[in-house]
């Protein structure tokens, strides 16, 4: 797991500087809710997750809903002086949120609704592993007000799933997707490409399997081998090869072609949606600098240019809340230069995220070079990356940032 960032020590009551309230009425408010539990820890994963055997009383699954309620109560006190804003999106991530009883997730959503209100058209998403779902479980989520499920498919090929330490049977995924559709919710499918040992044919098989389920949304991320993970150690010892950059680019291009042919169009470098109504509004809130409160162990928040993060271990998180203290252990106030850079880094990756008029002054010649190199598409209003440009998005952002 990566170390948490350095930052200032926040006050024990969790209250934010008055500056965080400036302009709040023009920003939406979202909630991220972290569920840190997994049956097994996947070898590639560096998220803040724990298996049942690692946690004792007070920090395990049965305690989670009660502990979360304390943080929701604290957040409502902290935000009481802000303009009243109903929560526009809620996202349950992990870990595996659907390892918890559906009633616990429903209770957590109800706590957020009671504390802040939910927008009439609120998007409520949970991540899910296919092997944790049943028709009854999915129906309970829909009844509680969930509108969207993000399915952790990753691959349709057994040997690729085994390398990733994923435990589900790929044949379970279409069933779970259909249960979500039958319950009237949107469904997104998550894929990973570039797993060691994954051939081009393996990836094409996964892409075709995902498209055949006719989801509303697909996310496809290249595998990143993180230090400190099981896979990182395997690569370091030479037991697995590092992902090859050319192979990753070829697989991205193949996926984009297949998704586009199926009526799914990219709206962010790693995300495709059937229409604007099927884009992940929660992620869009991150990418466009809105406000969000991250609940749960290790969760990060951003309110009015103030970023803060919770204690990582569920025990430390729960203990601080039990003492009436904020679980936040670090925070930073973003200065104007940092906010401009992060805004550029995130919005440039969105199909309609950065208007040409919003780009740093003096970038006209650079944009002409990008056009000649085939990195951007012709567009009179927006910075629109081409397929090649998406593959070189980090380079484009670095070049543009020199003009900030």
C-alpha positions in Angstrom: 0.0 0.0 0.0 1.4 3.5 -0.8 2.3 5.8 2.0 -0.1 8.6 2.7 1.0 12.1 1.5 2.6 14.6 3.9 0.5 17.4 5.1 -0.5 19.6 7.9 -2.1 18.1 11.0 -5.9 19.0 10.9 -7.8 20.0 14.0 -9.4 17.2 16.0 -12.9 18.5 15.4 -12.3 18.3 11.6 -13.4 21.9 11.0 -12.2 23.5 7.8 -10.8 27.0 7.2 -13.4 29.6 6.3 -11.8 29.9 2.9 -13.2 26.5 1.9 -16.7 28.0 1.9 -15.9 30.5 -0.9 -17.9 29.7 -4.0 -19.4 26.6 -2.5 -22.8 27.4 -3.9 -21.4 27.0 -7.4 -19.9 23.5 -6.7 -21.7 20.2 -6.3 -21.2 18.0 -3.2 -20.5 14.3 -3.6 -19.9 11.5 -1.1 -17.3 8.7 -1.5 -17.8 5.8 0.9 -14.9 3.4 1.4 -15.5 -0.2 2.3 -12.1 -1.7 3.0 -12.9 -5.4 3.1 -12.0 -8.1 0.6 -12.1 -11.9 0.6 -8.5 -12.0 -0.7 -6.1 -9.2 -1.6 -5.5 -9.2 -5.3 -1.8 -9.3 -6.2 -1.8 -6.1 -8.3 -3.9 -4.1 -5.9 -2.4 -1.3 -3.7 -5.8 0.1 -2.5 -6.5 0.4 1.2 -8.0 -3.1 1.7 -8.0 -5.8 4.4 -9.2 -9.4 4.7 -11.3 -10.5 7.6 -8.4 -12.2 9.4 -6.5 -8.9 9.7 -9.1 -7.0 11.7 -10.5 -7.6 15.2 -13.6 -6.5 17.1 -14.5 -2.8 16.6 -13.0 -2.6 13.1 -14.5 -5.6 11.2 -17.4 -5.8 8.8 -20.1 -6.0 11.5 -18.9 -2.7 13.0 -18.5 -0.8 9.8 -22.0 0.7 9.5 -22.0 2.1 13.1 -18.5 3.6 12.6 -19.5 5.2 9.4 -22.6 6.8 11.0 -20.2 8.6 13.4 -18.2 10.1 10.5 -21.4 11.2 8.6 -22.5 13.0 11.8 -19.1 14.7 12.1 -19.2 15.8 8.4 -22.7 17.2 8.9 -21.3 19.4 11.7 -18.3 20.5 9.7 -20.4 21.5 6.7 -23.3 23.1 8.7 -21.9 26.6 7.9 -21.6 25.9 4.2 -24.5 26.7 1.8 -27.0 23.8 1.9 -26.3 21.4 -0.9 -27.9 18.0 -1.4 -25.5 15.3 -2.3 -25.5 14.8 -6.1 -23.5 11.6 -6.3 -22.6 8.8 -3.9 -20.0 6.2 -4.7 -19.3 3.1 -2.6 -15.8 1.8 -3.4 -13.3 -0.5 -1.9 -12.3 -3.2 -1.3 -15.5 -5.0 -2.1 -18.6 -3.0 -0.8 -20.9 -5.9 -1.8 -19.2 -8.2 0.8 -21.3 -6.3 3.3 -25.0 -7.1 3.6 -27.1 -5.0 1.3 -28.9 -3.7 4.4 -25.6 -2.1 5.6 -25.0 -0.3 2.3 -28.7 0.9 2.3 -28.2 2.1 5.9 -25.1 4.1 5.0 -26.9 5.7 2.0 -29.8 6.6 4.4 -27.4 8.2 6.8 -26.1 10.4 4.0 -29.6 11.2 2.8 -30.7 12.2 6.4 -27.6 14.3 7.0 -27.4 16.2 3.7 -30.3 15.3 1.5 -29.9 13.7 -1.9 -30.5 15.5 -5.2 -33.7 14.3 -6.9 -31.6 12.8 -9.7 -28.7 11.6 -7.5 -26.4 9.0 -9.0 -25.7 6.3 -6.4 -23.1 3.7 -7.4 -21.5 0.7 -5.8 -18.6 -1.3 -7.0 -19.2 -5.0 -6.9 -17.5 -8.3 -7.5 -19.7 -10.7 -9.6 -19.4 -13.5 -7.1 -20.8 -11.4 -4.3 -24.1 -10.7 -6.0 -27.5 -12.5 -6.3 -30.8 -11.3 -7.8 -32.1 -10.7 -4.3 -29.1 -8.7 -3.2 -29.3 -6.5 -6.4 -33.0 -5.9 -5.9 -32.3 -4.7 -2.3 -29.8 -2.2 -3.6 -32.3 -0.9 -6.2 -35.0 -0.6 -3.6 -32.7 1.4 -1.3 -32.0 4.0 -4.0 -28.9 2.7 -5.8 -28.9 3.6 -9.5 -25.7 2.1 -10.8 -23.4 -0.9 -10.3 -19.8 -0.9 -11.4 -18.9 -4.5 -12.0 -15.3 -5.7 -11.4 -14.9 -8.0 -14.5 -11.2 -7.3 -15.3 -10.9 -10.1 -17.8 -12.9 -13.0 -19.3 -9.9 -15.3 -19.5 -9.3 -17.6 -16.6 -5.5 -17.6 -16.7 -5.5 -13.8 -16.7 -7.8 -13.7 -13.7 -5.6 -16.1 -11.9 -2.5 -13.9 -12.5 -4.5 -11.0 -11.0 -5.6 -13.2 -8.1 -9.3 -12.6 -9.0 -11.5 -15.3 -7.6 -14.7 -15.0 -9.6 -15.8 -17.3 -12.4 -16.0 -15.3 -15.7 -19.2 -17.1 -16.5 -20.8 -15.3 -13.5 -20.3 -11.9 -14.9 -23.1 -11.9 -17.6 -25.5 -13.2 -15.1 -24.7 -10.5 -12.6 -24.9 -7.8 -15.3 -28.3 -9.1 -16.3 -29.5 -9.0 -12.6 -28.5 -5.3 -12.4 -30.4 -4.5 -15.6 -33.4 -6.4 -14.5 -33.4 -4.3 -11.3 -33.6 -1.1 -13.4 -30.1 0.1 -12.6 -27.3 1.2 -15.0 -24.3 -1.1 -15.2 -20.7 -0.4 -15.8 -18.0 -3.1 -16.5 -14.4 -2.6 -15.4 -11.6 -4.1 -17.4 -7.8 -4.3 -17.0 -5.4 -4.7 -19.9 -1.7 -5.6 -19.9 -1.6 -8.4 -17.3 1.6 -10.4 -17.6 0.8 -13.3 -19.9 -2.2 -11.7 -21.5 -2.0 -12.1 -25.3 -3.7 -9.9 -27.8 -6.2 -12.7 -28.4 -6.9 -12.9 -24.6 -7.6 -9.2 -24.5 -9.8 -9.3 -27.6 -11.8 -12.1 -25.9 -12.3 -9.9 -22.8 -13.3 -6.9 -24.9 -15.8 -8.9 -26.9 -17.3 -10.5 -23.8 -17.8 -7.1 -22.2 -19.4 -5.6 -25.3 -21.7 -8.7 -25.7 -23.3 -7.9 -22.3 -24.4 -4.5 -23.7 -23.4 -2.5 -20.6 -24.1 1.2 -20.3 -20.5 2.1 -19.5 -17.1 0.5 -19.7 -13.9 1.5 -17.9 -10.6 0.0 -19.2 -7.4 0.7 -17.3 -3.9 -0.4 -18.1 -2.3 -2.5 -15.4 0.2 -0.5 -13.3 2.6 -2.6 -11.3 2.8 -0.9 -7.9 5.8 -1.4 -5.6 4.8 -3.0 -2.3 2.2 -5.3 -4.0 2.6 -9.1 -4.5 2.8 -8.5 -8.2 5.4 -5.8 -7.7 7.5 -8.4 -5.9 7.0 -11.0 -8.6 8.1 -8.6 -11.3 11.1 -7.5 -9.2 12.2 -11.2 -8.8 11.7 -11.8 -12.5 8.8 -14.2 -12.1 6.5 -11.9 -14.2 7.4 -9.5 -16.9 6.7 -5.8 -16.7 3.8 -4.7 -19.0 5.1 -3.5 -22.4 4.2 0.0 -23.5 3.6 -0.9 -27.1 1.5 -3.8 -26.1 -0.6 -1.5 -23.8 -1.1 1.0 -26.7 -2.2 -1.7 -29.1 -4.7 -3.1 -26.6 -6.1 0.4 -25.9 -6.6 1.0 -29.6 -8.3 -2.4 -30.1 -10.6 -1.7 -27.2 -11.5 1.8 -28.4 -12.4 0.4 -31.8 -14.6 -2.3 -30.4 -16.3 0.0 -27.9 -17.0 2.7 -30.5 -18.4 0.1 -32.9 -20.8 -1.0 -30.2 -22.0 2.5 -29.6 -19.9 3.3 -26.6 -18.0 6.5 -27.0 -15.0 7.8 -25.0 -15.6 10.7 -22.7 -12.5 10.3 -20.6 -9.3 8.6 -21.6 -10.1 5.4 -19.8 -13.9 5.5 -19.9 -16.6 4.9 -22.5 -20.4 5.5 -22.2 -23.4 4.8 -24.3 -24.6 8.4 -23.9 -24.0 11.5 -21.8 -26.7 10.2 -19.4 -24.5 7.1 -18.8 -21.3 8.8 -18.0 -20.1 8.4 -14.4 -21.2 11.7 -12.8 -19.3 10.9 -9.6 -16.0 10.6 -11.5 -16.8 13.7 -13.5 -17.1 15.5 -10.1 -13.6 14.5 -9.3 -12.2 15.5 -12.7 -13.9 19.0 -12.7 -12.9 20.0 -9.1 -16.2 19.8 -7.3 -16.5 19.1 -3.6 -16.6 15.6 -2.1 -16.3 14.1 1.3 -14.6 10.7 1.6 -16.0 8.6 4.3 -14.1 5.5 5.7 -10.7 4.3 6.5 -8.0 6.0 4.3 -10.6 8.0 2.3 -9.6 11.3 0.8 -11.8 14.4 0.6 -11.7 17.7 -1.2 -13.8 20.7 0.0 -13.2 24.2 -1.5 -9.5 23.7 -2.3 -8.8 21.9 1.0 -7.7 18.2 0.6 -7.7 16.0 3.7 -7.4 12.3 4.3 -8.4 9.8 7.0 -6.3 7.3 9.0 -5.7 4.3 6.8 -6.2 1.4 9.2 -9.9 0.6 10.0 -8.9 0.3 13.7 -7.3 3.8 13.8 -10.2 5.3 11.9 -12.8 3.7 14.2 -10.9 4.6 17.4 -10.7 8.3 16.5 -14.4 8.4 15.7 -15.2 6.6 19.0 -13.4 9.4 20.8 -15.4 12.0 19.1 -12.5 13.1 17.0 -12.1 13.6 13.2 -10.5 10.6 11.6 -8.5 12.9 9.3 -4.8 12.8 10.0 -3.5 15.1 7.3 -4.6 17.9 5.1 -3.3 20.6 2.7 -4.7 23.8 1.3 -4.1 24.0 -2.4 -2.6 27.2 -3.6 -3.7 28.8 -6.9 -0.9 27.4 -9.0 -1.5 23.9 -7.8 -5.2 24.2 -8.4 -4.6 25.4 -12.0 -2.2 22.6 -12.7 -4.5 19.9 -11.3 -7.4 21.4 -13.2 -5.4 21.1 -16.4 -4.2 17.6 -15.7 -7.7 16.3 -15.1 -9.9 18.2 -17.5 -7.6 17.8 -20.5 -8.3 14.0 -20.3 -12.1 14.6 -20.8 -13.7 14.8 -24.3 -15.5 18.0 -23.4 -13.6 19.1 -20.3 -11.3 21.9 -21.3 -12.3 24.7 -23.6 -9.7 26.2 -25.9 -10.4 29.6 -24.3 -9.4 28.1 -20.9 -6.0 26.9 -22.0 -2.9 28.8 -20.7 -2.1 31.9 -22.7 0.4 31.4 -25.5 -0.4 27.8 -26.3 -1.7 28.5 -29.8 1.5 27.4 -31.5 1.7 24.3 -29.4 -1.8 23.4 -30.3 -0.9 23.7 -34.0 2.0 21.4 -33.4 -0.4 18.9 -31.7 -2.7 19.1 -34.7 0.1 18.4 -37.1 1.2 15.4 -35.0 -2.3 14.0 -35.0 -2.7 14.4 -31.2 -5.8 16.5 -31.3 -9.0 16.5 -33.4 -10.3 19.5 -35.2 -12.6 21.3 -32.8 -13.4 25.1 -32.6 -14.4 25.0 -28.9 -12.8 22.1 -27.0 -9.4 20.5 -26.5 -10.3 17.1 -28.1 -7.6 14.4 -27.9 -7.4 12.1 -30.9 -6.8 8.3 -30.3 -3.1 9.0 -30.6 -3.4 12.0 -28.3 -5.1 9.9 -25.6 -2.2 7.5 -25.7 0.1 10.5 -25.1 -2.2 12.4 -22.7 0.5 12.7 -20.0 2.9 14.2 -22.6 0.3 16.7 -23.8 -0.5 17.8 -20.3 3.2 18.3 -19.5 3.7 20.4 -22.6 0.6 22.6 -21.8 1.6 23.0 -18.2 4.8 24.7 -19.2 2.6 27.7 -20.1 0.9 28.0 -16.7 
